[in-house]
């Protein structure tokens, strides 16, 4: 029998049991960011026996997340090599990445490489990425245009690649944006995302080049992708969506960034079988019928658009993510009243009406009675109503996840914002003790302070180019 006072007994557990425990220590929905205090490096540094076990479990080494901003350092190499002293290597990141995937022992690997603006991938990192192309399972790149063009020269086939996500942080030369060579040789690709600075048009001809196996797609199409020849400002919605939906029979999750110009007056309503839809503007909703839709993200300007869509689609939304701009309180109440089965609500307020958004939910507990996850982001509030937020969470016993993120756009406003008062912190602690995952973020305060390190379910995703923290499961994110 194992005793708490006998730590040596942990070393006597069977290999299979220790392996299962180690794997459970990995983040559930995120790549592994190498750090001596995080799995798997922390496990491999406990003792020689645990190091041997950790290095013998390929599943611990099948994902990695590296960032490059000129200040990043990865010191996991001594642990992997079994050396106490640091090894003098020219490029620690590339060496770490190479050895990391050697431990993966041929398993499909997931790679996230993120560059800050005005930074590029080290040459050896890109070479190491190419070296393991036969093992690519999920690839996520946030890189410069030169890195993207170098990546695009890698030849396939990529028989294990199931997810490809590329964000170009500067402008690509004007060319067909979807001309990604990996698409043509990835027979198992199910998730695909590509975006740049909006410089490149997307047309039906380029859309049909993506593999028919896609289940999830995110496409940035900001400007001139489908304008009607009959007049500027009217979009040929059928000319854009119809070829896409006809080509991708398995598509269930679609994210398209579309400008604010509405469809042509004579546009016919299109039918789709999507589960997730993210639109840049809500004026397209009346022209779409999606009975299967469960998750909607859009820029909400009118209750009429949303309610018309709900009425003719007869869908049952369980999550809604909206950016609100001068939507009246009455219209907001009407929208929520039409969504009785809503479980997740993410609100980004880009005007000065954040207080009203809380009041609606606080005044009427019958609105969205099944609400379990609530995220409120404010960009213009100078004096956050922490007390109102705390009262709202206290009145909604069904909420299990909550995040208030207040971050003014202007730096001088952020410097002047007061931190949360002590009574708010005490109230948040009481809610946390009651089982609620509650987080509060302002320029002067973050509760809990160690949220990134705690991260019990792997859902906290820090943005690489700013302080915004997203609860990723509540976004469109099949990756």
Phi, psi and omega in degrees: 000136182276140179242146178297335182274003181235079182297339179297333181299333179297333181283349182266359179294149177299150181303317183299321180290316178299320178300315180297320179294317180299316182296325179292344178279350179286152175297145187285321189228038183205152174294162179272122175264116185303125178201137183297344180259010181234155176295140006265355185295324180294324178292322183286350182255003181291308180198172182298322182291316179292327176297316179298319179294314182299318181288344180267002180251099183302326184298338179287343189241022184265004175216151179205146179228115181239141176241150183226106180225012182088355182234005186272141177220134181240116189247031181271358184297316179302323179295317182290323180278346182080023181255145178280315181276151178293145181263134182279097179241147183295321182226096183297321183298314180294318179295318178297315180298317180297311181291325179304312184279343169297321177293338180290344171053047173086356178291153174301139186242152177245129186230128172239118178240121186235126177250139171285166180301143180069019175234155179231166176289138171302144185304317183290334176294316178295321178296322178293321176302315180294325182303326184256027184299332179291343181255000182304123174249304177228124182240129178228116183235134170235095195222172176284166180297325179294321176294321179298315181296324176293318177298324184290346179274353181289129182268149179265205004282156179249083189289341182256353186290120179245339182218130180227121181228120183229127173237121178267122189274355171228188186273133174281154169301147185296115182196165178302117188296328186272010179280067178260119188298328183298336182296324186283346183233027179240088187285349181247010184294127179241337181232133185215133177216133178213130178208151172222204184286009179087015184278341188249134178283154174243129182237163177305328181296323179280332181296322185282003177276345181287152183298145179290348182282354186298134173254329181227135180216137172234124186229127176271119181220086193275322195237275197258036189282331186207045180286142178289142177284351182275353179167139179290142177096353177248129186260138175277086185296323178293322180294338179267307187284321186301308178300324181294312182290326179289327182282322185255084184291336183266002185295127180233343182228119185229131177232114179231128178268105185242141182294181188277355180290133184278172178290166174296148182301331183266013182295138178269151180288133181258146180251141181215166180240054182269154172258323180236134176222131175235120182240148178286340182209145185279353183288355174271344186301318180297346182259010178235141175235114185225084182298336184271358188294134177240333185231124181231134175230126181200168174270109190263117180243341184214134176293333182298316181299310183294314183292326175296318179296315180298321184292312184276340177275330184055040179267162180241094181286134174250347174217139180224126176238118187227146168257122187255135178222105178053041172273129185295159180298318179297319179294323179294320176298318180298319180297313182292325179295335180276001184233066185291342183260010182295131179248332183232129181227120178241117184243125171251113183262119183245022170231206183252029187249025183299324181299319180298326182295322177287321182301320182301314181285331180283322184284329185234095180291350179280343176290136181038065185295341182266010185300125180238338182227127182226125178233126178236122178244129181239136182246348184238353182287122180268331179237090183299141177270073181300323182295322179292320178298316179295319178296321179297313180295324179291333181274348183246087184292342181280345181289127178250336179229130181214138178218125170249120183236110181246114185212091180302153184288328186263139185297321182293328176290323178294323181292330183272350185288135180280151177286170177294137180291160183302324182294330176291316178301318178297320178295321178295322179296321177296318179295321179295319178295334178279000176107002180272134173275096187242134182223145182225128184226125172224173178298340183249359190201144171218124179239130352286152183301325183258036185301319182293323181286323179294295173034063191295335182240012175070028184254004181263116188239101180289133177292139183289338186245020180180180186275355185296130178249122182256144168272095193301324181299343182264009174248168168292112182200081177278007185265000000 
